[in-house]
Amino acid sequence: MLPAIAADPSGAETLKENPEAPVDFVWVLVCGFLVMFMQPGFAMLEAGFARAKNVANVMMKNLMDFAVGSLAFFAVGYALLMGDSFHLLFGTTGFFLSGDAYDVNTLMLWFFMLVFAATAATIVSGAIAERPKFSTYLIYSAAVTAIIYPIYGHWLWGGGWLSSADFMTELGGGYGALDFAGSGVVHALGGYVALAACLLIGPRIGKYDEFGNPRPIPGHSLAFAVIGTFILWFGWFGFNPGSTLSAHELRISVIAVNTNLAAAAGAVTAMLITWKKLGKPDVGMTCNGAIGGLVAITAPCAWVQPWAAVVIGIVAGFIACYGYWWLERRGIDDVVGAVPVHGFNGTWGLIALGLFADGTYGVYTTDGPLVTGLLYGNAGFFICQVISAIVNFAWAFGTGLILFYILKKTIGLRVSPEEELLGLDISEHAAIAYPDFVYAESARGIVIKPRR
């Protein structure tokens, strides 16, 4: 991380102290811009998997994820994430970016952490698409970026207990739990909050027949879904290499290659699985395989060899496919497959780091101690990663259940059945994404009352 000089809003003192600082500033900010560009990627992917009558609502949610999230992270989230630690639990300084936080170094880091927070928030949007009240969704977005993401993030990235407590660093061999760019902090957290939301909001009308068997509800544009996947894949080259927070860490080339290989392996694996199971290669599931590979490599990307990245991506492709089908058979209607892609594969990424770290890179630096996993003789670090994965699920799923249960019992989670059948574009926004089209959606002769 760049050396922080308190209260340097002009950057003059930072430049005097470190003449090479501009290179790192440009690197981190450009990578942050790439991650921000993942927001339209998520919007396109989700819109593609949704029906035409809900596309404006999908786009509006993704737009406001970033807008509401920016303000919530400015006011509260960054301080809880990166402020001075209170007993290794949460940060206590930097609220509203005031005081010493008015500093070029801090604001650079704030922006980079913001785009990660927005990514965590937007994951839930796709899982519960076509059902939630827009007003409820805004409250959820603020809660995730202000509280849920920052507190768990502090435990790993802000000097909190998972990374820095004495018992964790002793167990790991000089370092505690790690997560290079957010398999757990961003993706698994968003995925397991999405799981809680799916359980409480219930399936879409018509998703299951009278015997409880799932029915396919095709999205309106596979073209959107594939374009969104490409945008996300591209943006991930800011997500992972940018997490060095320095252009002087030449490990960025390894990180970029590992990121790409895991995505490619996940896509090919998902394609082959669906080809074998369905008789034809499935486009949507192949997209999810690629994203699953990206999610899984995000934690270990700096610490593993390219062959391990391919293995991680292959496993991620299996998880993306079979995880989705497993949830679907249990009545969990996840429109885009966010829970297996981000939740399950985020957990796999944390575990994979504990397995495959090869001891050629340290903790965000070439200096020691070098990070090694179970396959290279460090069972203690593997246990640290298992602990982190368990805590991640408990925190994300637990806080997600509490948040959505409160919202359900107060202002309500879901639109009425009539509004759902009409489409959220009209019922929530009085708008139509495709005004030149005439379309109608029947209830398919099934009367199913969604859980409220």
KOLTILUM-235137 format. One record per residue (C-alpha): residue number from 1; residue in three letters; x, y, z. Coordinates in steps of 0.05 Angstrom, whole numbers, plus 5000, padded with zeros to 4 digits. Example, Ala and Ser with C-alpha at 12.3 -4.5 7.8 and 13.67 -1.06 7.14 Angstrom:
% residues 2
node n:1&res:ALA&x:5246&y:4910&z:5156
node n:2&res:SER&x:5273&y:4979&z:5143
END
This chain:
% residues 452
node n:1&res:MET&x:5000&y:5000&z:5000
node n:2&res:LEU&x:5024&y:5071&z:4987
node n:3&res:PRO&x:5052&y:5109&z:5047
node n:4&res:ALA&x:4997&y:5151&z:5077
node n:5&res:ILE&x:5013&y:5223&z:5095
node n:6&res:ALA&x:4957&y:5251&z:5137
node n:7&res:ALA&x:4916&y:5310&z:5112
node n:8&res:ASP&x:4951&y:5321&z:5045
node n:9&res:PRO&x:4893&y:5343&z:5001
node n:10&res:SER&x:4937&y:5374&z:4947
node n:11&res:GLY&x:4984&y:5315&z:4940
node n:12&res:ALA&x:5046&y:5359&z:4946
node n:13&res:GLU&x:5074&y:5325&z:5008
node n:14&res:THR&x:5060&y:5256&z:4981
node n:15&res:LEU&x:5097&y:5272&z:4916
node n:16&res:LYS&x:5156&y:5301&z:4955
node n:17&res:GLU&x:5159&y:5239&z:4998
node n:18&res:ASN&x:5151&y:5191&z:4939
node n:19&res:PRO&x:5167&y:5218&z:4869
node n:20&res:GLU&x:5142&y:5152&z:4839
node n:21&res:ALA&x:5073&y:5159&z:4871
node n:22&res:PRO&x:5038&y:5184&z:4807
node n:23&res:VAL&x:5051&y:5117&z:4773
node n:24&res:ASP&x:5016&y:5080&z:4829
node n:25&res:PHE&x:4959&y:5131&z:4832
node n:26&res:VAL&x:4945&y:5124&z:4758
node n:27&res:TRP&x:4949&y:5048&z:4763
node n:28&res:VAL&x:4900&y:5042&z:4821
node n:29&res:LEU&x:4851&y:5093&z:4794
node n:30&res:VAL&x:4850&y:5064&z:4724
node n:31&res:CYS&x:4839&y:4995&z:4754
node n:32&res:GLY&x:4783&y:5025&z:4796
node n:33&res:PHE&x:4752&y:5053&z:4733
node n:34&res:LEU&x:4754&y:4983&z:4702
node n:35&res:VAL&x:4718&y:4954&z:4763
node n:36&res:MET&x:4666&y:5009&z:4759
node n:37&res:PHE&x:4655&y:4988&z:4687
node n:38&res:MET&x:4634&y:4920&z:4714
node n:39&res:GLN&x:4569&y:4954&z:4737
node n:40&res:PRO&x:4542&y:4958&z:4665
node n:41&res:GLY&x:4567&y:4887&z:4656
node n:42&res:PHE&x:4524&y:4863&z:4714
node n:43&res:ALA&x:4466&y:4905&z:4688
node n:44&res:MET&x:4471&y:4874&z:4618
node n:45&res:LEU&x:4478&y:4803&z:4645
node n:46&res:GLU&x:4419&y:4810&z:4692
node n:47&res:ALA&x:4376&y:4844&z:4640
node n:48&res:GLY&x:4391&y:4789&z:4591
node n:49&res:PHE&x:4368&y:4735&z:4639
node n:50&res:ALA&x:4305&y:4775&z:4658
node n:51&res:ARG&x:4242&y:4781&z:4617
node n:52&res:ALA&x:4229&y:4842&z:4573
node n:53&res:LYS&x:4176&y:4869&z:4621
node n:54&res:ASN&x:4228&y:4878&z:4676
node n:55&res:VAL&x:4288&y:4906&z:4639
node n:56&res:ALA&x:4279&y:4979&z:4659
node n:57&res:ASN&x:4273&y:4958&z:4731
node n:58&res:VAL&x:4337&y:4916&z:4726
node n:59&res:MET&x:4375&y:4974&z:4696
node n:60&res:MET&x:4349&y:5023&z:4748
node n:61&res:LYS&x:4370&y:4977&z:4806
node n:62&res:ASN&x:4440&y:4971&z:4778
node n:63&res:LEU&x:4445&y:5046&z:4768
node n:64&res:MET&x:4422&y:5061&z:4839
node n:65&res:ASP&x:4467&y:5007&z:4869
node n:66&res:PHE&x:4526&y:5050&z:4851
node n:67&res:ALA&x:4493&y:5117&z:4867
node n:68&res:VAL&x:4464&y:5098&z:4935
node n:69&res:GLY&x:4525&y:5056&z:4950
node n:70&res:SER&x:4572&y:5114&z:4936
node n:71&res:LEU&x:4537&y:5158&z:4987
node n:72&res:ALA&x:4530&y:5103&z:5040
node n:73&res:PHE&x:4603&y:5084&z:5032
node n:74&res:PHE&x:4624&y:5157&z:5037
node n:75&res:ALA&x:4584&y:5169&z:5100
node n:76&res:VAL&x:4596&y:5104&z:5139
node n:77&res:GLY&x:4623&y:5045&z:5100
node n:78&res:TYR&x:4695&y:5067&z:5088
node n:79&res:ALA&x:4705&y:5085&z:5161
node n:80&res:LEU&x:4680&y:5017&z:5184
node n:81&res:LEU&x:4724&y:4983&z:5132
node n:82&res:MET&x:4790&y:5020&z:5136
node n:83&res:GLY&x:4787&y:5065&z:5198
node n:84&res:ASP&x:4828&y:5055&z:5261
node n:85&res:SER&x:4808&y:4987&z:5288
node n:86&res:PHE&x:4765&y:4979&z:5350
node n:87&res:HIS&x:4789&y:4913&z:5380
node n:88&res:LEU&x:4800&y:4885&z:5310
node n:89&res:LEU&x:4725&y:4887&z:5298
node n:90&res:PHE&x:4710&y:4950&z:5257
node n:91&res:GLY&x:4740&y:5017&z:5239
node n:92&res:THR&x:4724&y:5081&z:5278
node n:93&res:THR&x:4754&y:5139&z:5238
node n:94&res:GLY&x:4742&y:5171&z:5170
node n:95&res:PHE&x:4667&y:5180&z:5171
node n:96&res:PHE&x:4644&y:5227&z:5115
node n:97&res:LEU&x:4718&y:5228&z:5092
node n:98&res:SER&x:4730&y:5284&z:5141
node n:99&res:GLY&x:4791&y:5305&z:5182
node n:100&res:ASP&x:4854&y:5268&z:5163
node n:101&res:ALA&x:4814&y:5228&z:5111
node n:102&res:TYR&x:4815&y:5290&z:5067
node n:103&res:ASP&x:4879&y:5264&z:5036
node n:104&res:VAL&x:4899&y:5242&z:4966
node n:105&res:ASN&x:4922&y:5173&z:4989
node n:106&res:THR&x:4859&y:5160&z:5028
node n:107&res:LEU&x:4813&y:5184&z:4973
node n:108&res:MET&x:4848&y:5140&z:4922
node n:109&res:LEU&x:4838&y:5080&z:4967
node n:110&res:TRP&x:4766&y:5102&z:4981
node n:111&res:PHE&x:4749&y:5100&z:4908
node n:112&res:PHE&x:4780&y:5032&z:4896
node n:113&res:MET&x:4744&y:5003&z:4956
node n:114&res:LEU&x:4679&y:5036&z:4935
node n:115&res:VAL&x:4675&y:5000&z:4868
node n:116&res:PHE&x:4685&y:4934&z:4906
node n:117&res:ALA&x:4629&y:4952&z:4954
node n:118&res:ALA&x:4582&y:4967&z:4895
node n:119&res:THR&x:4600&y:4900&z:4864
node n:120&res:ALA&x:4580&y:4864&z:4928
node n:121&res:ALA&x:4514&y:4901&z:4930
node n:122&res:THR&x:4494&y:4888&z:4858
node n:123&res:ILE&x:4502&y:4813&z:4863
node n:124&res:VAL&x:4435&y:4808&z:4900
node n:125&res:SER&x:4398&y:4846&z:4846
node n:126&res:GLY&x:4404&y:4790&z:4795
node n:127&res:ALA&x:4386&y:4735&z:4844
node n:128&res:ILE&x:4319&y:4765&z:4864
node n:129&res:ALA&x:4303&y:4799&z:4798
node n:130&res:GLU&x:4230&y:4809&z:4776
node n:131&res:ARG&x:4201&y:4808&z:4846
node n:132&res:PRO&x:4226&y:4861&z:4897
node n:133&res:LYS&x:4197&y:4929&z:4912
node n:134&res:PHE&x:4244&y:4982&z:4886
node n:135&res:SER&x:4241&y:5022&z:4951
node n:136&res:THR&x:4260&y:4960&z:4991
node n:137&res:TYR&x:4318&y:4947&z:4945
node n:138&res:LEU&x:4346&y:5017&z:4957
node n:139&res:ILE&x:4348&y:5005&z:5032
node n:140&res:TYR&x:4383&y:4939&z:5021
node n:141&res:SER&x:4436&y:4971&z:4977
node n:142&res:ALA&x:4451&y:5023&z:5030
node n:143&res:ALA&x:4455&y:4971&z:5085
node n:144&res:VAL&x:4505&y:4927&z:5047
node n:145&res:THR&x:4552&y:4983&z:5027
node n:146&res:ALA&x:4548&y:5019&z:5094
node n:147&res:ILE&x:4551&y:4960&z:5143
node n:148&res:ILE&x:4551&y:4888&z:5118
node n:149&res:TYR&x:4608&y:4891&z:5068
node n:150&res:PRO&x:4652&y:4940&z:5108
node n:151&res:ILE&x:4652&y:4901&z:5173
node n:152&res:TYR&x:4671&y:4834&z:5144
node n:153&res:GLY&x:4720&y:4871&z:5097
node n:154&res:HIS&x:4753&y:4902&z:5158
node n:155&res:TRP&x:4766&y:4833&z:5187
node n:156&res:LEU&x:4808&y:4816&z:5126
node n:157&res:TRP&x:4831&y:4881&z:5094
node n:158&res:GLY&x:4828&y:4933&z:5149
node n:159&res:GLY&x:4872&y:4899&z:5200
node n:160&res:GLY&x:4815&y:4861&z:5233
node n:161&res:TRP&x:4816&y:4795&z:5271
node n:162&res:LEU&x:4814&y:4745&z:5213
node n:163&res:SER&x:4878&y:4772&z:5183
node n:164&res:SER&x:4914&y:4801&z:5244
node n:165&res:ALA&x:4893&y:4768&z:5310
node n:166&res:ASP&x:4952&y:4734&z:5344
node n:167&res:PHE&x:4920&y:4665&z:5342
node n:168&res:MET&x:4907&y:4671&z:5267
node n:169&res:THR&x:4977&y:4695&z:5249
node n:170&res:GLU&x:5008&y:4641&z:5292
node n:171&res:LEU&x:4964&y:4589&z:5260
node n:172&res:GLY&x:4979&y:4613&z:5189
node n:173&res:GLY&x:5054&y:4617&z:5199
node n:174&res:GLY&x:5064&y:4693&z:5201
node n:175&res:TYR&x:4999&y:4715&z:5169
node n:176&res:GLY&x:4926&y:4702&z:5182
node n:177&res:ALA&x:4869&y:4691&z:5133
node n:178&res:LEU&x:4878&y:4723&z:5064
node n:179&res:ASP&x:4835&y:4743&z:5006
node n:180&res:PHE&x:4874&y:4779&z:4952
node n:181&res:ALA&x:4817&y:4814&z:4914
node n:182&res:GLY&x:4752&y:4791&z:4945
node n:183&res:SER&x:4727&y:4720&z:4931
node n:184&res:GLY&x:4701&y:4723&z:5002
node n:185&res:VAL&x:4698&y:4797&z:5019
node n:186&res:VAL&x:4660&y:4816&z:4956
node n:187&res:HIS&x:4631&y:4755&z:4920
node n:188&res:ALA&x:4615&y:4703&z:4973
node n:189&res:LEU&x:4587&y:4758&z:5017
node n:190&res:GLY&x:4541&y:4783&z:4962
node n:191&res:GLY&x:4523&y:4712&z:4942
node n:192&res:TYR&x:4502&y:4691&z:5012
node n:193&res:VAL&x:4463&y:4755&z:5025
node n:194&res:ALA&x:4428&y:4737&z:4959
node n:195&res:LEU&x:4413&y:4667&z:4985
node n:196&res:ALA&x:4378&y:4697&z:5045
node n:197&res:ALA&x:4339&y:4744&z:5000
node n:198&res:CYS&x:4317&y:4688&z:4954
node n:199&res:LEU&x:4293&y:4646&z:5013
node n:200&res:LEU&x:4251&y:4703&z:5041
node n:201&res:ILE&x:4223&y:4732&z:4977
node n:202&res:GLY&x:4203&y:4665&z:4947
node n:203&res:PRO&x:4202&y:4642&z:4874
node n:204&res:ARG&x:4172&y:4679&z:4816
node n:205&res:ILE&x:4100&y:4664&z:4796
node n:206&res:GLY&x:4100&y:4606&z:4748
node n:207&res:LYS&x:4170&y:4582&z:4764
node n:208&res:TYR&x:4145&y:4517&z:4795
node n:209&res:ASP&x:4086&y:4475&z:4773
node n:210&res:GLU&x:4033&y:4447&z:4820
node n:211&res:PHE&x:4079&y:4389&z:4837
node n:212&res:GLY&x:4137&y:4433&z:4855
node n:213&res:ASN&x:4177&y:4418&z:4792
node n:214&res:PRO&x:4218&y:4477&z:4765
node n:215&res:ARG&x:4198&y:4508&z:4699
node n:216&res:PRO&x:4247&y:4546&z:4655
node n:217&res:ILE&x:4232&y:4621&z:4649
node n:218&res:PRO&x:4277&y:4643&z:4591
node n:219&res:GLY&x:4308&y:4712&z:4594
node n:220&res:HIS&x:4293&y:4761&z:4538
node n:221&res:SER&x:4364&y:4769&z:4509
node n:222&res:LEU&x:4422&y:4720&z:4510
node n:223&res:ALA&x:4459&y:4773&z:4470
node n:224&res:PHE&x:4456&y:4819&z:4530
node n:225&res:ALA&x:4479&y:4763&z:4576
node n:226&res:VAL&x:4540&y:4747&z:4533
node n:227&res:ILE&x:4559&y:4820&z:4525
node n:228&res:GLY&x:4552&y:4829&z:4600
node n:229&res:THR&x:4598&y:4769&z:4611
node n:230&res:PHE&x:4651&y:4798&z:4566
node n:231&res:ILE&x:4647&y:4865&z:4602
node n:232&res:LEU&x:4655&y:4831&z:4669
node n:233&res:TRP&x:4713&y:4789&z:4644
node n:234&res:PHE&x:4748&y:4852&z:4619
node n:235&res:GLY&x:4733&y:4891&z:4683
node n:236&res:TRP&x:4763&y:4835&z:4725
node n:237&res:PHE&x:4831&y:4855&z:4699
node n:238&res:GLY&x:4822&y:4917&z:4742
node n:239&res:PHE&x:4791&y:4877&z:4799
node n:240&res:ASN&x:4849&y:4828&z:4810
node n:241&res:PRO&x:4914&y:4860&z:4785
node n:242&res:GLY&x:4892&y:4927&z:4813
node n:243&res:SER&x:4888&y:4898&z:4883
node n:244&res:THR&x:4964&y:4902&z:4887
node n:245&res:LEU&x:4950&y:4977&z:4898
node n:246&res:SER&x:5017&y:4989&z:4864
node n:247&res:ALA&x:5042&y:4986&z:4793
node n:248&res:HIS&x:5110&y:4969&z:4821
node n:249&res:GLU&x:5087&y:4900&z:4842
node n:250&res:LEU&x:5105&y:4862&z:4778
node n:251&res:ARG&x:5065&y:4803&z:4802
node n:252&res:ILE&x:5009&y:4837&z:4764
node n:253&res:SER&x:5028&y:4796&z:4702
node n:254&res:VAL&x:5018&y:4731&z:4740
node n:255&res:ILE&x:4952&y:4756&z:4768
node n:256&res:ALA&x:4926&y:4776&z:4699
node n:257&res:VAL&x:4944&y:4709&z:4668
node n:258&res:ASN&x:4914&y:4669&z:4726
node n:259&res:THR&x:4850&y:4711&z:4722
node n:260&res:ASN&x:4842&y:4696&z:4648
node n:261&res:LEU&x:4858&y:4622&z:4652
node n:262&res:ALA&x:4808&y:4609&z:4709
node n:263&res:ALA&x:4753&y:4644&z:4670
node n:264&res:ALA&x:4768&y:4605&z:4607
node n:265&res:ALA&x:4770&y:4539&z:4644
node n:266&res:GLY&x:4705&y:4554&z:4679
node n:267&res:ALA&x:4671&y:4572&z:4613
node n:268&res:VAL&x:4695&y:4510&z:4576
node n:269&res:THR&x:4677&y:4465&z:4635
node n:270&res:ALA&x:4606&y:4492&z:4640
node n:271&res:MET&x:4597&y:4486&z:4564
node n:272&res:LEU&x:4618&y:4413&z:4565
node n:273&res:ILE&x:4575&y:4397&z:4626
node n:274&res:THR&x:4512&y:4426&z:4593
node n:275&res:TRP&x:4529&y:4394&z:4526
node n:276&res:LYS&x:4533&y:4326&z:4560
node n:277&res:LYS&x:4472&y:4336&z:4604
node n:278&res:LEU&x:4425&y:4374&z:4557
node n:279&res:GLY&x:4449&y:4350&z:4489
node n:280&res:LYS&x:4467&y:4421&z:4469
node n:281&res:PRO&x:4518&y:4471&z:4498
node n:282&res:ASP&x:4479&y:4521&z:4540
node n:283&res:VAL&x:4497&y:4594&z:4528
node n:284&res:GLY&x:4474&y:4622&z:4595
node n:285&res:MET&x:4506&y:4569&z:4637
node n:286&res:THR&x:4572&y:4577&z:4598
node n:287&res:CYS&x:4570&y:4651&z:4616
node n:288&res:ASN&x:4561&y:4632&z:4689
node n:289&res:GLY&x:4619&y:4583&z:4684
node n:290&res:ALA&x:4665&y:4639&z:4661
node n:291&res:ILE&x:4642&y:4685&z:4717
node n:292&res:GLY&x:4647&y:4628&z:4768
node n:293&res:GLY&x:4719&y:4619&z:4747
node n:294&res:LEU&x:4732&y:4693&z:4755
node n:295&res:VAL&x:4701&y:4693&z:4825
node n:296&res:ALA&x:4740&y:4632&z:4847
node n:297&res:ILE&x:4808&y:4658&z:4825
node n:298&res:THR&x:4798&y:4726&z:4857
node n:299&res:ALA&x:4824&y:4705&z:4926
node n:300&res:PRO&x:4884&y:4663&z:4904
node n:301&res:CYS&x:4903&y:4699&z:4839
node n:302&res:ALA&x:4968&y:4728&z:4866
node n:303&res:TRP&x:4992&y:4666&z:4902
node n:304&res:VAL&x:4982&y:4607&z:4854
node n:305&res:GLN&x:5013&y:4581&z:4791
node n:306&res:PRO&x:4977&y:4582&z:4723
node n:307&res:TRP&x:4963&y:4507&z:4725
node n:308&res:ALA&x:4928&y:4516&z:4792
node n:309&res:ALA&x:4886&y:4572&z:4762
node n:310&res:VAL&x:4861&y:4524&z:4709
node n:311&res:VAL&x:4843&y:4472&z:4762
node n:312&res:ILE&x:4808&y:4526&z:4803
node n:313&res:GLY&x:4768&y:4546&z:4741
node n:314&res:ILE&x:4748&y:4475&z:4724
node n:315&res:VAL&x:4721&y:4464&z:4794
node n:316&res:ALA&x:4685&y:4531&z:4789
node n:317&res:GLY&x:4650&y:4509&z:4725
node n:318&res:PHE&x:4623&y:4447&z:4761
node n:319&res:ILE&x:4600&y:4490&z:4820
node n:320&res:ALA&x:4565&y:4541&z:4775
node n:321&res:CYS&x:4525&y:4487&z:4739
node n:322&res:TYR&x:4509&y:4436&z:4793
node n:323&res:GLY&x:4501&y:4489&z:4847
node n:324&res:TYR&x:4447&y:4523&z:4806
node n:325&res:TRP&x:4410&y:4458&z:4792
node n:326&res:TRP&x:4415&y:4437&z:4865
node n:327&res:LEU&x:4384&y:4502&z:4889
node n:328&res:GLU&x:4331&y:4502&z:4836
node n:329&res:ARG&x:4307&y:4432&z:4857
node n:330&res:ARG&x:4299&y:4459&z:4928
node n:331&res:GLY&x:4252&y:4515&z:4909
node n:332&res:ILE&x:4304&y:4571&z:4908
node n:333&res:ASP&x:4291&y:4615&z:4848
node n:334&res:ASP&x:4357&y:4651&z:4831
node n:335&res:VAL&x:4346&y:4685&z:4764
node n:336&res:VAL&x:4419&y:4693&z:4744
node n:337&res:GLY&x:4451&y:4639&z:4786
node n:338&res:ALA&x:4484&y:4689&z:4833
node n:339&res:VAL&x:4486&y:4643&z:4894
node n:340&res:PRO&x:4527&y:4587&z:4863
node n:341&res:VAL&x:4568&y:4633&z:4818
node n:342&res:HIS&x:4586&y:4684&z:4872
node n:343&res:GLY&x:4570&y:4650&z:4938
node n:344&res:PHE&x:4592&y:4578&z:4928
node n:345&res:ASN&x:4650&y:4597&z:4882
node n:346&res:GLY&x:4671&y:4652&z:4929
node n:347&res:THR&x:4678&y:4600&z:4984
node n:348&res:TRP&x:4716&y:4555&z:4936
node n:349&res:GLY&x:4764&y:4612&z:4922
node n:350&res:LEU&x:4780&y:4621&z:4995
node n:351&res:ILE&x:4792&y:4546&z:5003
node n:352&res:ALA&x:4832&y:4542&z:4939
node n:353&res:LEU&x:4880&y:4595&z:4965
node n:354&res:GLY&x:4892&y:4553&z:5026
node n:355&res:LEU&x:4907&y:4493&z:4981
node n:356&res:PHE&x:4948&y:4520&z:4923
node n:357&res:ALA&x:4989&y:4580&z:4948
node n:358&res:ASP&x:5059&y:4561&z:4925
node n:359&res:GLY&x:5105&y:4605&z:4967
node n:360&res:THR&x:5131&y:4651&z:4912
node n:361&res:TYR&x:5096&y:4716&z:4935
node n:362&res:GLY&x:5085&y:4749&z:5002
node n:363&res:VAL&x:5026&y:4787&z:5032
node n:364&res:TYR&x:5015&y:4839&z:4976
node n:365&res:THR&x:5091&y:4845&z:4969
node n:366&res:THR&x:5152&y:4807&z:4946
node n:367&res:ASP&x:5178&y:4810&z:5018
node n:368&res:GLY&x:5167&y:4752&z:5066
node n:369&res:PRO&x:5134&y:4717&z:5097
node n:370&res:LEU&x:5116&y:4681&z:5033
node n:371&res:VAL&x:5047&y:4651&z:5029
node n:372&res:THR&x:5042&y:4575&z:5025
node n:373&res:GLY&x:4982&y:4529&z:5025
node n:374&res:LEU&x:4966&y:4458&z:5045
node n:375&res:LEU&x:4997&y:4426&z:4983
node n:376&res:TYR&x:5062&y:4462&z:4999
node n:377&res:GLY&x:5064&y:4441&z:5072
node n:378&res:ASN&x:5026&y:4495&z:5109
node n:379&res:ALA&x:4965&y:4461&z:5140
node n:380&res:GLY&x:4956&y:4519&z:5189
node n:381&res:PHE&x:4942&y:4570&z:5134
node n:382&res:PHE&x:4892&y:4522&z:5103
node n:383&res:ILE&x:4855&y:4521&z:5169
node n:384&res:CYS&x:4857&y:4597&z:5171
node n:385&res:GLN&x:4822&y:4597&z:5103
node n:386&res:VAL&x:4770&y:4547&z:5126
node n:387&res:ILE&x:4756&y:4591&z:5187
node n:388&res:SER&x:4749&y:4652&z:5142
node n:389&res:ALA&x:4701&y:4615&z:5096
node n:390&res:ILE&x:4657&y:4593&z:5154
node n:391&res:VAL&x:4656&y:4663&z:5184
node n:392&res:ASN&x:4641&y:4692&z:5116
node n:393&res:PHE&x:4579&y:4649&z:5107
node n:394&res:ALA&x:4555&y:4660&z:5178
node n:395&res:TRP&x:4562&y:4735&z:5173
node n:396&res:ALA&x:4534&y:4745&z:5103
node n:397&res:PHE&x:4476&y:4696&z:5108
node n:398&res:GLY&x:4460&y:4715&z:5180
node n:399&res:THR&x:4459&y:4790&z:5168
node n:400&res:GLY&x:4422&y:4779&z:5102
node n:401&res:LEU&x:4368&y:4740&z:5138
node n:402&res:ILE&x:4361&y:4794&z:5192
node n:403&res:LEU&x:4359&y:4851&z:5141
node n:404&res:PHE&x:4309&y:4820&z:5094
node n:405&res:TYR&x:4265&y:4793&z:5150
node n:406&res:ILE&x:4259&y:4863&z:5180
node n:407&res:LEU&x:4243&y:4892&z:5112
node n:408&res:LYS&x:4192&y:4837&z:5099
node n:409&res:LYS&x:4156&y:4850&z:5165
node n:410&res:THR&x:4157&y:4926&z:5158
node n:411&res:ILE&x:4152&y:4955&z:5087
node n:412&res:GLY&x:4149&y:4888&z:5051
node n:413&res:LEU&x:4197&y:4855&z:5002
node n:414&res:ARG&x:4154&y:4838&z:4943
node n:415&res:VAL&x:4107&y:4871&z:4894
node n:416&res:SER&x:4036&y:4845&z:4889
node n:417&res:PRO&x:4021&y:4785&z:4843
node n:418&res:GLU&x:3984&y:4831&z:4796
node n:419&res:GLU&x:4044&y:4878&z:4792
node n:420&res:GLU&x:4091&y:4820&z:4782
node n:421&res:LEU&x:4051&y:4792&z:4724
node n:422&res:LEU&x:4045&y:4862&z:4693
node n:423&res:GLY&x:4120&y:4873&z:4699
node n:424&res:LEU&x:4161&y:4916&z:4746
node n:425&res:ASP&x:4177&y:4966&z:4691
node n:426&res:ILE&x:4106&y:4991&z:4691
node n:427&res:SER&x:4087&y:4977&z:4764
node n:428&res:GLU&x:4150&y:5006&z:4795
node n:429&res:HIS&x:4173&y:5059&z:4745
node n:430&res:ALA&x:4115&y:5073&z:4697
node n:431&res:ALA&x:4164&y:5059&z:4641
node n:432&res:ILE&x:4174&y:5007&z:4587
node n:433&res:ALA&x:4243&y:4986&z:4564
node n:434&res:TYR&x:4217&y:4968&z:4495
node n:435&res:PRO&x:4159&y:5015&z:4479
node n:436&res:ASP&x:4154&y:4992&z:4407
node n:437&res:PHE&x:4140&y:4920&z:4428
node n:438&res:VAL&x:4073&y:4893&z:4448
node n:439&res:TYR&x:4079&y:4836&z:4498
node n:440&res:ALA&x:4037&y:4802&z:4550
node n:441&res:GLU&x:4051&y:4751&z:4604
node n:442&res:SER&x:3998&y:4703&z:4628
node n:443&res:ALA&x:4000&y:4664&z:4693
node n:444&res:ARG&x:4001&y:4600&z:4651
node n:445&res:GLY&x:3937&y:4578&z:4682
node n:446&res:ILE&x:3970&y:4570&z:4750
node n:447&res:VAL&x:3947&y:4607&z:4812
node n:448&res:ILE&x:4007&y:4612&z:4858
node n:449&res:LYS&x:4008&y:4662&z:4914
node n:450&res:PRO&x:4080&y:4685&z:4927
node n:451&res:ARG&x:4104&y:4689&z:4999
node n:452&res:ARG&x:4101&y:4760&z:5024
END
